[in-house]
Amino acid sequence: MPEYLSGLTVSARVFVLNKRFMPDRSIGIFDCGEDFYLANHPSQWISDYSEFIEAQLGTLSPKPKNIVMVGVSEGGLVATKIAARTPAITHLAVISYGGYSVRQMYKILEQKGRSQVDVDDLWKEVPSDPRSIEKEWNGSTYRWWSDMMDIDPLSDFLKLNIPIIVGAGEKDQSMPVESALFLAAKFKEAGKDNLILKVYPESDHRLNGNGVSHRDEFFAELSRLLQLPHSTALRQTVSAAPTP
């Protein structure tokens, strides 16, 4: 974790919580066991992280000036929902997460020839056994797919009036950059100017591209945002790279 956040240039105390039943240093994809897969769904994540964050906030004295929720990939869902319901959160930072549902993202990836699954088969198969943790598709259980496919993240984002920074890889093959561009467009359409979008050229789901990791750039930008007065941060202009 220290290496992951090496671009952060401000003094910070970082709290990290693993999903339930996840072995230490596991990324939660392979060989985590039945208990993990039973608990690996959005309602459990949100419940656990909400409880954890409230407990940590209760121990902090004095209260920090800034409290930042950070979410990466599917963690962006959790971070956004908790930020929307927790008044103490002052900033939201998400990587590889945008305004489209999973179903919409895979449709875009299929149109671009980047989908790693047969989308039509996926939508047919998963509803046949939506609670199954034994059946998998592309490394995730049918339950994960059925719970995640149609969650609409946009409404949670638009509820927020705190500074938000989103990092997206231009060549991401899991979350197409169009999802992040759509999010930025919807903020502009709503007359909201509290979102900064950073699109990193030639970069993937981890913000890596051409042998370079852009995560340091992302966290350096977050650091800059944290040093601005709150009112100034809210006036940041939405910025985005053109659609590839």
Biotite code that builds the C-alpha atoms (Angstrom):
import biotite.structure as struc

atoms = struc.array([
    struc.Atom([0.000, 0.000, 0.000], chain_id="A", res_id=1, res_name="MET", atom_name="CA", element="C"),
    struc.Atom([2.761, 2.579, 0.685], chain_id="A", res_id=2, res_name="PRO", atom_name="CA", element="C"),
    struc.Atom([4.094, 1.987, -2.842], chain_id="A", res_id=3, res_name="GLU", atom_name="CA", element="C"),
    struc.Atom([0.627, 2.314, -4.346], chain_id="A", res_id=4, res_name="TYR", atom_name="CA", element="C"),
    struc.Atom([0.210, 5.735, -2.725], chain_id="A", res_id=5, res_name="LEU", atom_name="CA", element="C"),
    struc.Atom([3.757, 6.923, -3.342], chain_id="A", res_id=6, res_name="SER", atom_name="CA", element="C"),
    struc.Atom([2.518, 9.881, -5.410], chain_id="A", res_id=7, res_name="GLY", atom_name="CA", element="C"),
    struc.Atom([0.677, 11.333, -2.409], chain_id="A", res_id=8, res_name="LEU", atom_name="CA", element="C"),
    struc.Atom([2.686, 14.376, -1.312], chain_id="A", res_id=9, res_name="THR", atom_name="CA", element="C"),
    struc.Atom([0.569, 15.490, 1.647], chain_id="A", res_id=10, res_name="VAL", atom_name="CA", element="C"),
    struc.Atom([0.784, 14.098, 5.162], chain_id="A", res_id=11, res_name="SER", atom_name="CA", element="C"),
    struc.Atom([-1.952, 11.497, 5.538], chain_id="A", res_id=12, res_name="ALA", atom_name="CA", element="C"),
    struc.Atom([-3.116, 8.698, 7.770], chain_id="A", res_id=13, res_name="ARG", atom_name="CA", element="C"),
    struc.Atom([-4.373, 5.852, 5.579], chain_id="A", res_id=14, res_name="VAL", atom_name="CA", element="C"),
    struc.Atom([-6.949, 3.240, 6.608], chain_id="A", res_id=15, res_name="PHE", atom_name="CA", element="C"),
    struc.Atom([-7.425, 0.120, 4.477], chain_id="A", res_id=16, res_name="VAL", atom_name="CA", element="C"),
    struc.Atom([-10.006, -2.647, 4.913], chain_id="A", res_id=17, res_name="LEU", atom_name="CA", element="C"),
    struc.Atom([-9.963, -5.941, 3.019], chain_id="A", res_id=18, res_name="ASN", atom_name="CA", element="C"),
    struc.Atom([-13.149, -7.652, 1.945], chain_id="A", res_id=19, res_name="LYS", atom_name="CA", element="C"),
    struc.Atom([-14.440, -10.357, 4.275], chain_id="A", res_id=20, res_name="ARG", atom_name="CA", element="C"),
    struc.Atom([-12.534, -13.657, 4.220], chain_id="A", res_id=21, res_name="PHE", atom_name="CA", element="C"),
    struc.Atom([-9.850, -12.378, 1.859], chain_id="A", res_id=22, res_name="MET", atom_name="CA", element="C"),
    struc.Atom([-6.400, -13.851, 2.574], chain_id="A", res_id=23, res_name="PRO", atom_name="CA", element="C"),
    struc.Atom([-3.650, -11.346, 3.304], chain_id="A", res_id=24, res_name="ASP", atom_name="CA", element="C"),
    struc.Atom([-2.254, -9.808, 0.078], chain_id="A", res_id=25, res_name="ARG", atom_name="CA", element="C"),
    struc.Atom([-4.860, -11.587, -2.044], chain_id="A", res_id=26, res_name="SER", atom_name="CA", element="C"),
    struc.Atom([-6.474, -9.550, -4.835], chain_id="A", res_id=27, res_name="ILE", atom_name="CA", element="C"),
    struc.Atom([-9.765, -11.381, -4.307], chain_id="A", res_id=28, res_name="GLY", atom_name="CA", element="C"),
    struc.Atom([-10.046, -13.159, -7.639], chain_id="A", res_id=29, res_name="ILE", atom_name="CA", element="C"),
    struc.Atom([-8.790, -16.719, -7.155], chain_id="A", res_id=30, res_name="PHE", atom_name="CA", element="C"),
    struc.Atom([-8.941, -19.350, -4.388], chain_id="A", res_id=31, res_name="ASP", atom_name="CA", element="C"),
    struc.Atom([-10.547, -17.228, -1.685], chain_id="A", res_id=32, res_name="CYS", atom_name="CA", element="C"),
    struc.Atom([-12.999, -19.887, -0.522], chain_id="A", res_id=33, res_name="GLY", atom_name="CA", element="C"),
    struc.Atom([-16.767, -20.254, -0.237], chain_id="A", res_id=34, res_name="GLU", atom_name="CA", element="C"),
    struc.Atom([-17.189, -17.777, 2.641], chain_id="A", res_id=35, res_name="ASP", atom_name="CA", element="C"),
    struc.Atom([-15.494, -15.078, 0.571], chain_id="A", res_id=36, res_name="PHE", atom_name="CA", element="C"),
    struc.Atom([-17.721, -15.632, -2.445], chain_id="A", res_id=37, res_name="TYR", atom_name="CA", element="C"),
    struc.Atom([-20.880, -15.648, -0.304], chain_id="A", res_id=38, res_name="LEU", atom_name="CA", element="C"),
    struc.Atom([-19.919, -12.229, 1.080], chain_id="A", res_id=39, res_name="ALA", atom_name="CA", element="C"),
    struc.Atom([-18.542, -10.797, -2.160], chain_id="A", res_id=40, res_name="ASN", atom_name="CA", element="C"),
    struc.Atom([-21.461, -8.588, -3.177], chain_id="A", res_id=41, res_name="HIS", atom_name="CA", element="C"),
    struc.Atom([-22.221, -4.839, -3.032], chain_id="A", res_id=42, res_name="PRO", atom_name="CA", element="C"),
    struc.Atom([-24.593, -4.770, -0.058], chain_id="A", res_id=43, res_name="SER", atom_name="CA", element="C"),
    struc.Atom([-22.038, -6.588, 2.131], chain_id="A", res_id=44, res_name="GLN", atom_name="CA", element="C"),
    struc.Atom([-19.168, -4.355, 0.972], chain_id="A", res_id=45, res_name="TRP", atom_name="CA", element="C"),
    struc.Atom([-21.118, -1.191, 1.686], chain_id="A", res_id=46, res_name="ILE", atom_name="CA", element="C"),
    struc.Atom([-22.284, -2.409, 5.091], chain_id="A", res_id=47, res_name="SER", atom_name="CA", element="C"),
    struc.Atom([-18.774, -3.461, 6.142], chain_id="A", res_id=48, res_name="ASP", atom_name="CA", element="C"),
    struc.Atom([-16.987, -0.362, 4.902], chain_id="A", res_id=49, res_name="TYR", atom_name="CA", element="C"),
    struc.Atom([-19.626, 1.963, 6.368], chain_id="A", res_id=50, res_name="SER", atom_name="CA", element="C"),
    struc.Atom([-19.245, 0.326, 9.775], chain_id="A", res_id=51, res_name="GLU", atom_name="CA", element="C"),
    struc.Atom([-15.453, 0.410, 9.537], chain_id="A", res_id=52, res_name="PHE", atom_name="CA", element="C"),
    struc.Atom([-15.314, 4.067, 8.521], chain_id="A", res_id=53, res_name="ILE", atom_name="CA", element="C"),
    struc.Atom([-17.754, 5.183, 11.198], chain_id="A", res_id=54, res_name="GLU", atom_name="CA", element="C"),
    struc.Atom([-15.703, 3.305, 13.801], chain_id="A", res_id=55, res_name="ALA", atom_name="CA", element="C"),
    struc.Atom([-12.455, 4.917, 12.659], chain_id="A", res_id=56, res_name="GLN", atom_name="CA", element="C"),
    struc.Atom([-13.962, 8.393, 12.539], chain_id="A", res_id=57, res_name="LEU", atom_name="CA", element="C"),
    struc.Atom([-15.189, 7.892, 16.086], chain_id="A", res_id=58, res_name="GLY", atom_name="CA", element="C"),
    struc.Atom([-11.633, 7.366, 17.327], chain_id="A", res_id=59, res_name="THR", atom_name="CA", element="C"),
    struc.Atom([-10.079, 10.427, 15.656], chain_id="A", res_id=60, res_name="LEU", atom_name="CA", element="C"),
    struc.Atom([-9.530, 13.437, 17.874], chain_id="A", res_id=61, res_name="SER", atom_name="CA", element="C"),
    struc.Atom([-9.194, 16.123, 16.782], chain_id="A", res_id=62, res_name="PRO", atom_name="CA", element="C"),
    struc.Atom([-11.085, 15.480, 13.565], chain_id="A", res_id=63, res_name="LYS", atom_name="CA", element="C"),
    struc.Atom([-8.920, 15.800, 10.432], chain_id="A", res_id=64, res_name="PRO", atom_name="CA", element="C"),
    struc.Atom([-9.440, 18.775, 8.122], chain_id="A", res_id=65, res_name="LYS", atom_name="CA", element="C"),
    struc.Atom([-9.855, 16.435, 5.144], chain_id="A", res_id=66, res_name="ASN", atom_name="CA", element="C"),
    struc.Atom([-11.320, 12.931, 5.030], chain_id="A", res_id=67, res_name="ILE", atom_name="CA", element="C"),
    struc.Atom([-10.940, 11.314, 1.616], chain_id="A", res_id=68, res_name="VAL", atom_name="CA", element="C"),
    struc.Atom([-12.698, 8.229, 0.287], chain_id="A", res_id=69, res_name="MET", atom_name="CA", element="C"),
    struc.Atom([-10.583, 6.379, -2.282], chain_id="A", res_id=70, res_name="VAL", atom_name="CA", element="C"),
    struc.Atom([-11.980, 3.612, -4.478], chain_id="A", res_id=71, res_name="GLY", atom_name="CA", element="C"),
    struc.Atom([-10.404, 1.643, -7.320], chain_id="A", res_id=72, res_name="VAL", atom_name="CA", element="C"),
    struc.Atom([-12.405, -0.260, -9.963], chain_id="A", res_id=73, res_name="SER", atom_name="CA", element="C"),
    struc.Atom([-15.421, -1.883, -8.241], chain_id="A", res_id=74, res_name="GLU", atom_name="CA", element="C"),
    struc.Atom([-14.217, -0.122, -5.066], chain_id="A", res_id=75, res_name="GLY", atom_name="CA", element="C"),
    struc.Atom([-15.345, 3.076, -6.752], chain_id="A", res_id=76, res_name="GLY", atom_name="CA", element="C"),
    struc.Atom([-18.928, 1.910, -6.266], chain_id="A", res_id=77, res_name="LEU", atom_name="CA", element="C"),
    struc.Atom([-18.407, 1.530, -2.518], chain_id="A", res_id=78, res_name="VAL", atom_name="CA", element="C"),
    struc.Atom([-16.465, 4.783, -2.159], chain_id="A", res_id=79, res_name="ALA", atom_name="CA", element="C"),
    struc.Atom([-19.082, 6.803, -4.028], chain_id="A", res_id=80, res_name="THR", atom_name="CA", element="C"),
    struc.Atom([-22.039, 5.383, -2.116], chain_id="A", res_id=81, res_name="LYS", atom_name="CA", element="C"),
    struc.Atom([-20.378, 5.891, 1.267], chain_id="A", res_id=82, res_name="ILE", atom_name="CA", element="C"),
    struc.Atom([-19.281, 9.425, 0.379], chain_id="A", res_id=83, res_name="ALA", atom_name="CA", element="C"),
    struc.Atom([-22.892, 10.206, -0.557], chain_id="A", res_id=84, res_name="ALA", atom_name="CA", element="C"),
    struc.Atom([-24.178, 9.067, 2.833], chain_id="A", res_id=85, res_name="ARG", atom_name="CA", element="C"),
    struc.Atom([-21.351, 10.240, 5.127], chain_id="A", res_id=86, res_name="THR", atom_name="CA", element="C"),
    struc.Atom([-21.267, 14.005, 5.784], chain_id="A", res_id=87, res_name="PRO", atom_name="CA", element="C"),
    struc.Atom([-17.758, 13.790, 7.280], chain_id="A", res_id=88, res_name="ALA", atom_name="CA", element="C"),
    struc.Atom([-16.229, 12.832, 3.896], chain_id="A", res_id=89, res_name="ILE", atom_name="CA", element="C"),
    struc.Atom([-14.664, 15.926, 2.297], chain_id="A", res_id=90, res_name="THR", atom_name="CA", element="C"),
    struc.Atom([-13.233, 14.491, -0.964], chain_id="A", res_id=91, res_name="HIS", atom_name="CA", element="C"),
    struc.Atom([-13.742, 11.495, -3.246], chain_id="A", res_id=92, res_name="LEU", atom_name="CA", element="C"),
    struc.Atom([-10.995, 9.964, -5.405], chain_id="A", res_id=93, res_name="ALA", atom_name="CA", element="C"),
    struc.Atom([-11.725, 7.059, -7.753], chain_id="A", res_id=94, res_name="VAL", atom_name="CA", element="C"),
    struc.Atom([-9.633, 5.198, -10.297], chain_id="A", res_id=95, res_name="ILE", atom_name="CA", element="C"),
    struc.Atom([-11.083, 3.190, -13.201], chain_id="A", res_id=96, res_name="SER", atom_name="CA", element="C"),
    struc.Atom([-14.709, 3.787, -12.315], chain_id="A", res_id=97, res_name="TYR", atom_name="CA", element="C"),
    struc.Atom([-17.202, 6.026, -14.103], chain_id="A", res_id=98, res_name="GLY", atom_name="CA", element="C"),
    struc.Atom([-20.827, 6.710, -14.861], chain_id="A", res_id=99, res_name="GLY", atom_name="CA", element="C"),
    struc.Atom([-21.872, 3.579, -16.763], chain_id="A", res_id=100, res_name="TYR", atom_name="CA", element="C"),
    struc.Atom([-23.318, 0.361, -15.370], chain_id="A", res_id=101, res_name="SER", atom_name="CA", element="C"),
    struc.Atom([-21.365, -2.864, -15.904], chain_id="A", res_id=102, res_name="VAL", atom_name="CA", element="C"),
    struc.Atom([-23.817, -3.867, -18.636], chain_id="A", res_id=103, res_name="ARG", atom_name="CA", element="C"),
    struc.Atom([-23.266, -0.556, -20.450], chain_id="A", res_id=104, res_name="GLN", atom_name="CA", element="C"),
    struc.Atom([-19.488, -0.852, -20.087], chain_id="A", res_id=105, res_name="MET", atom_name="CA", element="C"),
    struc.Atom([-19.366, -4.317, -21.619], chain_id="A", res_id=106, res_name="TYR", atom_name="CA", element="C"),
    struc.Atom([-21.563, -3.230, -24.498], chain_id="A", res_id=107, res_name="LYS", atom_name="CA", element="C"),
    struc.Atom([-19.091, -0.426, -25.253], chain_id="A", res_id=108, res_name="ILE", atom_name="CA", element="C"),
    struc.Atom([-16.122, -2.797, -24.959], chain_id="A", res_id=109, res_name="LEU", atom_name="CA", element="C"),
    struc.Atom([-17.829, -5.226, -27.337], chain_id="A", res_id=110, res_name="GLU", atom_name="CA", element="C"),
    struc.Atom([-18.458, -2.460, -29.871], chain_id="A", res_id=111, res_name="GLN", atom_name="CA", element="C"),
    struc.Atom([-14.770, -1.515, -29.671], chain_id="A", res_id=112, res_name="LYS", atom_name="CA", element="C"),
    struc.Atom([-13.675, -5.141, -30.070], chain_id="A", res_id=113, res_name="GLY", atom_name="CA", element="C"),
    struc.Atom([-12.148, -5.153, -26.589], chain_id="A", res_id=114, res_name="ARG", atom_name="CA", element="C"),
    struc.Atom([-14.581, -7.353, -24.681], chain_id="A", res_id=115, res_name="SER", atom_name="CA", element="C"),
    struc.Atom([-12.969, -10.347, -23.012], chain_id="A", res_id=116, res_name="GLN", atom_name="CA", element="C"),
    struc.Atom([-16.275, -12.236, -22.844], chain_id="A", res_id=117, res_name="VAL", atom_name="CA", element="C"),
    struc.Atom([-19.115, -13.082, -25.206], chain_id="A", res_id=118, res_name="ASP", atom_name="CA", element="C"),
    struc.Atom([-21.524, -10.476, -23.898], chain_id="A", res_id=119, res_name="VAL", atom_name="CA", element="C"),
    struc.Atom([-24.663, -11.990, -25.424], chain_id="A", res_id=120, res_name="ASP", atom_name="CA", element="C"),
    struc.Atom([-23.916, -15.358, -23.805], chain_id="A", res_id=121, res_name="ASP", atom_name="CA", element="C"),
    struc.Atom([-23.121, -13.652, -20.508], chain_id="A", res_id=122, res_name="LEU", atom_name="CA", element="C"),
    struc.Atom([-26.497, -11.910, -20.329], chain_id="A", res_id=123, res_name="TRP", atom_name="CA", element="C"),
    struc.Atom([-28.262, -15.180, -21.167], chain_id="A", res_id=124, res_name="LYS", atom_name="CA", element="C"),
    struc.Atom([-26.369, -17.457, -18.799], chain_id="A", res_id=125, res_name="GLU", atom_name="CA", element="C"),
    struc.Atom([-26.174, -15.430, -15.588], chain_id="A", res_id=126, res_name="VAL", atom_name="CA", element="C"),
    struc.Atom([-29.956, -14.943, -15.150], chain_id="A", res_id=127, res_name="PRO", atom_name="CA", element="C"),
    struc.Atom([-30.359, -18.732, -15.328], chain_id="A", res_id=128, res_name="SER", atom_name="CA", element="C"),
    struc.Atom([-28.752, -19.102, -11.884], chain_id="A", res_id=129, res_name="ASP", atom_name="CA", element="C"),
    struc.Atom([-28.187, -15.580, -10.503], chain_id="A", res_id=130, res_name="PRO", atom_name="CA", element="C"),
    struc.Atom([-27.375, -16.612, -6.897], chain_id="A", res_id=131, res_name="ARG", atom_name="CA", element="C"),
    struc.Atom([-24.756, -19.209, -7.820], chain_id="A", res_id=132, res_name="SER", atom_name="CA", element="C"),
    struc.Atom([-21.259, -18.867, -6.374], chain_id="A", res_id=133, res_name="ILE", atom_name="CA", element="C"),
    struc.Atom([-20.131, -22.088, -8.053], chain_id="A", res_id=134, res_name="GLU", atom_name="CA", element="C"),
    struc.Atom([-20.691, -20.970, -11.624], chain_id="A", res_id=135, res_name="LYS", atom_name="CA", element="C"),
    struc.Atom([-18.269, -18.340, -12.904], chain_id="A", res_id=136, res_name="GLU", atom_name="CA", element="C"),
    struc.Atom([-17.816, -16.125, -15.928], chain_id="A", res_id=137, res_name="TRP", atom_name="CA", element="C"),
    struc.Atom([-14.537, -14.395, -16.689], chain_id="A", res_id=138, res_name="ASN", atom_name="CA", element="C"),
    struc.Atom([-13.275, -14.933, -13.133], chain_id="A", res_id=139, res_name="GLY", atom_name="CA", element="C"),
    struc.Atom([-16.394, -13.723, -11.286], chain_id="A", res_id=140, res_name="SER", atom_name="CA", element="C"),
    struc.Atom([-19.326, -15.716, -9.924], chain_id="A", res_id=141, res_name="THR", atom_name="CA", element="C"),
    struc.Atom([-22.808, -15.533, -11.387], chain_id="A", res_id=142, res_name="TYR", atom_name="CA", element="C"),
    struc.Atom([-23.894, -13.839, -8.152], chain_id="A", res_id=143, res_name="ARG", atom_name="CA", element="C"),
    struc.Atom([-21.283, -11.098, -8.621], chain_id="A", res_id=144, res_name="TRP", atom_name="CA", element="C"),
    struc.Atom([-22.396, -10.527, -12.193], chain_id="A", res_id=145, res_name="TRP", atom_name="CA", element="C"),
    struc.Atom([-26.118, -10.482, -11.368], chain_id="A", res_id=146, res_name="SER", atom_name="CA", element="C"),
    struc.Atom([-25.615, -8.059, -8.465], chain_id="A", res_id=147, res_name="ASP", atom_name="CA", element="C"),
    struc.Atom([-23.286, -5.722, -10.367], chain_id="A", res_id=148, res_name="MET", atom_name="CA", element="C"),
    struc.Atom([-24.632, -5.695, -13.950], chain_id="A", res_id=149, res_name="MET", atom_name="CA", element="C"),
    struc.Atom([-27.234, -2.964, -13.664], chain_id="A", res_id=150, res_name="ASP", atom_name="CA", element="C"),
    struc.Atom([-26.136, -0.758, -10.760], chain_id="A", res_id=151, res_name="ILE", atom_name="CA", element="C"),
    struc.Atom([-26.345, 2.833, -11.980], chain_id="A", res_id=152, res_name="ASP", atom_name="CA", element="C"),
    struc.Atom([-23.474, 4.823, -10.425], chain_id="A", res_id=153, res_name="PRO", atom_name="CA", element="C"),
    struc.Atom([-24.472, 8.172, -11.893], chain_id="A", res_id=154, res_name="LEU", atom_name="CA", element="C"),
    struc.Atom([-27.120, 9.122, -9.333], chain_id="A", res_id=155, res_name="SER", atom_name="CA", element="C"),
    struc.Atom([-24.711, 8.592, -6.419], chain_id="A", res_id=156, res_name="ASP", atom_name="CA", element="C"),
    struc.Atom([-22.049, 10.724, -8.093], chain_id="A", res_id=157, res_name="PHE", atom_name="CA", element="C"),
    struc.Atom([-24.484, 13.543, -8.814], chain_id="A", res_id=158, res_name="LEU", atom_name="CA", element="C"),
    struc.Atom([-25.607, 13.680, -5.181], chain_id="A", res_id=159, res_name="LYS", atom_name="CA", element="C"),
    struc.Atom([-22.117, 14.785, -4.181], chain_id="A", res_id=160, res_name="LEU", atom_name="CA", element="C"),
    struc.Atom([-21.112, 18.413, -3.754], chain_id="A", res_id=161, res_name="ASN", atom_name="CA", element="C"),
    struc.Atom([-17.610, 17.684, -2.469], chain_id="A", res_id=162, res_name="ILE", atom_name="CA", element="C"),
    struc.Atom([-14.500, 17.786, -4.701], chain_id="A", res_id=163, res_name="PRO", atom_name="CA", element="C"),
    struc.Atom([-14.218, 14.615, -6.790], chain_id="A", res_id=164, res_name="ILE", atom_name="CA", element="C"),
    struc.Atom([-11.234, 13.441, -8.828], chain_id="A", res_id=165, res_name="ILE", atom_name="CA", element="C"),
    struc.Atom([-11.520, 10.540, -11.276], chain_id="A", res_id=166, res_name="VAL", atom_name="CA", element="C"),
    struc.Atom([-8.593, 8.826, -13.009], chain_id="A", res_id=167, res_name="GLY", atom_name="CA", element="C"),
    struc.Atom([-9.173, 6.752, -16.154], chain_id="A", res_id=168, res_name="ALA", atom_name="CA", element="C"),
    struc.Atom([-6.943, 4.880, -18.588], chain_id="A", res_id=169, res_name="GLY", atom_name="CA", element="C"),
    struc.Atom([-7.523, 5.720, -22.235], chain_id="A", res_id=170, res_name="GLU", atom_name="CA", element="C"),
    struc.Atom([-7.050, 2.053, -23.235], chain_id="A", res_id=171, res_name="LYS", atom_name="CA", element="C"),
    struc.Atom([-8.730, 0.442, -20.231], chain_id="A", res_id=172, res_name="ASP", atom_name="CA", element="C"),
    struc.Atom([-10.167, -2.931, -21.298], chain_id="A", res_id=173, res_name="GLN", atom_name="CA", element="C"),
    struc.Atom([-12.293, -3.377, -18.164], chain_id="A", res_id=174, res_name="SER", atom_name="CA", element="C"),
    struc.Atom([-13.824, 0.090, -17.816], chain_id="A", res_id=175, res_name="MET", atom_name="CA", element="C"),
    struc.Atom([-13.949, 1.862, -21.184], chain_id="A", res_id=176, res_name="PRO", atom_name="CA", element="C"),
    struc.Atom([-12.860, 5.492, -21.016], chain_id="A", res_id=177, res_name="VAL", atom_name="CA", element="C"),
    struc.Atom([-16.278, 6.438, -22.378], chain_id="A", res_id=178, res_name="GLU", atom_name="CA", element="C"),
    struc.Atom([-17.718, 5.634, -18.937], chain_id="A", res_id=179, res_name="SER", atom_name="CA", element="C"),
    struc.Atom([-15.590, 8.347, -17.343], chain_id="A", res_id=180, res_name="ALA", atom_name="CA", element="C"),
    struc.Atom([-16.225, 10.802, -20.179], chain_id="A", res_id=181, res_name="LEU", atom_name="CA", element="C"),
    struc.Atom([-19.967, 10.194, -19.800], chain_id="A", res_id=182, res_name="PHE", atom_name="CA", element="C"),
    struc.Atom([-19.688, 10.978, -16.094], chain_id="A", res_id=183, res_name="LEU", atom_name="CA", element="C"),
    struc.Atom([-17.875, 14.254, -16.773], chain_id="A", res_id=184, res_name="ALA", atom_name="CA", element="C"),
    struc.Atom([-20.461, 15.211, -19.406], chain_id="A", res_id=185, res_name="ALA", atom_name="CA", element="C"),
    struc.Atom([-23.336, 14.556, -17.006], chain_id="A", res_id=186, res_name="LYS", atom_name="CA", element="C"),
    struc.Atom([-21.731, 16.765, -14.341], chain_id="A", res_id=187, res_name="PHE", atom_name="CA", element="C"),
    struc.Atom([-21.387, 19.554, -16.882], chain_id="A", res_id=188, res_name="LYS", atom_name="CA", element="C"),
    struc.Atom([-24.973, 19.029, -18.039], chain_id="A", res_id=189, res_name="GLU", atom_name="CA", element="C"),
    struc.Atom([-26.157, 19.301, -14.428], chain_id="A", res_id=190, res_name="ALA", atom_name="CA", element="C"),
    struc.Atom([-24.211, 22.537, -13.940], chain_id="A", res_id=191, res_name="GLY", atom_name="CA", element="C"),
    struc.Atom([-21.908, 20.920, -11.385], chain_id="A", res_id=192, res_name="LYS", atom_name="CA", element="C"),
    struc.Atom([-18.222, 21.887, -11.386], chain_id="A", res_id=193, res_name="ASP", atom_name="CA", element="C"),
    struc.Atom([-16.888, 19.754, -8.536], chain_id="A", res_id=194, res_name="ASN", atom_name="CA", element="C"),
    struc.Atom([-15.451, 16.932, -10.668], chain_id="A", res_id=195, res_name="LEU", atom_name="CA", element="C"),
    struc.Atom([-11.972, 16.695, -12.171], chain_id="A", res_id=196, res_name="ILE", atom_name="CA", element="C"),
    struc.Atom([-11.410, 13.937, -14.727], chain_id="A", res_id=197, res_name="LEU", atom_name="CA", element="C"),
    struc.Atom([-7.880, 12.875, -15.603], chain_id="A", res_id=198, res_name="LYS", atom_name="CA", element="C"),
    struc.Atom([-7.562, 10.586, -18.628], chain_id="A", res_id=199, res_name="VAL", atom_name="CA", element="C"),
    struc.Atom([-4.136, 9.024, -19.026], chain_id="A", res_id=200, res_name="TYR", atom_name="CA", element="C"),
    struc.Atom([-3.129, 8.310, -22.668], chain_id="A", res_id=201, res_name="PRO", atom_name="CA", element="C"),
    struc.Atom([-2.357, 4.717, -23.682], chain_id="A", res_id=202, res_name="GLU", atom_name="CA", element="C"),
    struc.Atom([-3.061, 3.543, -20.120], chain_id="A", res_id=203, res_name="SER", atom_name="CA", element="C"),
    struc.Atom([-4.915, 0.480, -18.831], chain_id="A", res_id=204, res_name="ASP", atom_name="CA", element="C"),
    struc.Atom([-7.177, -0.352, -15.867], chain_id="A", res_id=205, res_name="HIS", atom_name="CA", element="C"),
    struc.Atom([-4.282, 0.217, -13.461], chain_id="A", res_id=206, res_name="ARG", atom_name="CA", element="C"),
    struc.Atom([-3.279, 3.494, -15.130], chain_id="A", res_id=207, res_name="LEU", atom_name="CA", element="C"),
    struc.Atom([-0.199, 1.803, -16.581], chain_id="A", res_id=208, res_name="ASN", atom_name="CA", element="C"),
    struc.Atom([0.860, 2.611, -20.130], chain_id="A", res_id=209, res_name="GLY", atom_name="CA", element="C"),
    struc.Atom([4.028, 2.245, -22.194], chain_id="A", res_id=210, res_name="ASN", atom_name="CA", element="C"),
    struc.Atom([5.934, 0.991, -19.182], chain_id="A", res_id=211, res_name="GLY", atom_name="CA", element="C"),
    struc.Atom([4.878, 3.956, -17.033], chain_id="A", res_id=212, res_name="VAL", atom_name="CA", element="C"),
    struc.Atom([2.518, 4.020, -14.048], chain_id="A", res_id=213, res_name="SER", atom_name="CA", element="C"),
    struc.Atom([0.396, 7.149, -13.910], chain_id="A", res_id=214, res_name="HIS", atom_name="CA", element="C"),
    struc.Atom([-0.903, 6.473, -10.404], chain_id="A", res_id=215, res_name="ARG", atom_name="CA", element="C"),
    struc.Atom([1.755, 8.777, -8.959], chain_id="A", res_id=216, res_name="ASP", atom_name="CA", element="C"),
    struc.Atom([0.436, 11.563, -11.194], chain_id="A", res_id=217, res_name="GLU", atom_name="CA", element="C"),
    struc.Atom([-3.109, 10.849, -10.041], chain_id="A", res_id=218, res_name="PHE", atom_name="CA", element="C"),
    struc.Atom([-2.237, 10.935, -6.351], chain_id="A", res_id=219, res_name="PHE", atom_name="CA", element="C"),
    struc.Atom([-0.076, 14.024, -6.849], chain_id="A", res_id=220, res_name="ALA", atom_name="CA", element="C"),
    struc.Atom([-3.141, 15.720, -8.378], chain_id="A", res_id=221, res_name="GLU", atom_name="CA", element="C"),
    struc.Atom([-5.225, 14.586, -5.400], chain_id="A", res_id=222, res_name="LEU", atom_name="CA", element="C"),
    struc.Atom([-2.565, 16.074, -3.098], chain_id="A", res_id=223, res_name="SER", atom_name="CA", element="C"),
    struc.Atom([-2.788, 19.389, -4.936], chain_id="A", res_id=224, res_name="ARG", atom_name="CA", element="C"),
    struc.Atom([-6.568, 19.335, -4.596], chain_id="A", res_id=225, res_name="LEU", atom_name="CA", element="C"),
    struc.Atom([-6.333, 18.711, -0.854], chain_id="A", res_id=226, res_name="LEU", atom_name="CA", element="C"),
    struc.Atom([-4.159, 21.789, -0.395], chain_id="A", res_id=227, res_name="GLN", atom_name="CA", element="C"),
    struc.Atom([-6.698, 24.106, -2.033], chain_id="A", res_id=228, res_name="LEU", atom_name="CA", element="C"),
    struc.Atom([-9.336, 25.947, -0.011], chain_id="A", res_id=229, res_name="PRO", atom_name="CA", element="C"),
    struc.Atom([-12.584, 23.985, -0.236], chain_id="A", res_id=230, res_name="HIS", atom_name="CA", element="C"),
    struc.Atom([-14.393, 26.720, -2.162], chain_id="A", res_id=231, res_name="SER", atom_name="CA", element="C"),
    struc.Atom([-11.567, 26.899, -4.699], chain_id="A", res_id=232, res_name="THR", atom_name="CA", element="C"),
    struc.Atom([-11.507, 23.117, -5.135], chain_id="A", res_id=233, res_name="ALA", atom_name="CA", element="C"),
    struc.Atom([-15.215, 23.163, -5.943], chain_id="A", res_id=234, res_name="LEU", atom_name="CA", element="C"),
    struc.Atom([-14.587, 25.588, -8.788], chain_id="A", res_id=235, res_name="ARG", atom_name="CA", element="C"),
    struc.Atom([-12.174, 23.291, -10.588], chain_id="A", res_id=236, res_name="GLN", atom_name="CA", element="C"),
    struc.Atom([-12.927, 22.927, -14.294], chain_id="A", res_id=237, res_name="THR", atom_name="CA", element="C"),
    struc.Atom([-13.919, 19.480, -15.527], chain_id="A", res_id=238, res_name="VAL", atom_name="CA", element="C"),
    struc.Atom([-11.077, 18.302, -17.762], chain_id="A", res_id=239, res_name="SER", atom_name="CA", element="C"),
    struc.Atom([-10.897, 15.292, -20.039], chain_id="A", res_id=240, res_name="ALA", atom_name="CA", element="C"),
    struc.Atom([-8.972, 13.914, -22.952], chain_id="A", res_id=241, res_name="ALA", atom_name="CA", element="C"),
    struc.Atom([-10.860, 13.438, -26.226], chain_id="A", res_id=242, res_name="PRO", atom_name="CA", element="C"),
    struc.Atom([-12.502, 10.098, -26.860], chain_id="A", res_id=243, res_name="THR", atom_name="CA", element="C"),
    struc.Atom([-10.021, 7.763, -28.632], chain_id="A", res_id=244, res_name="PRO", atom_name="CA", element="C"),
])
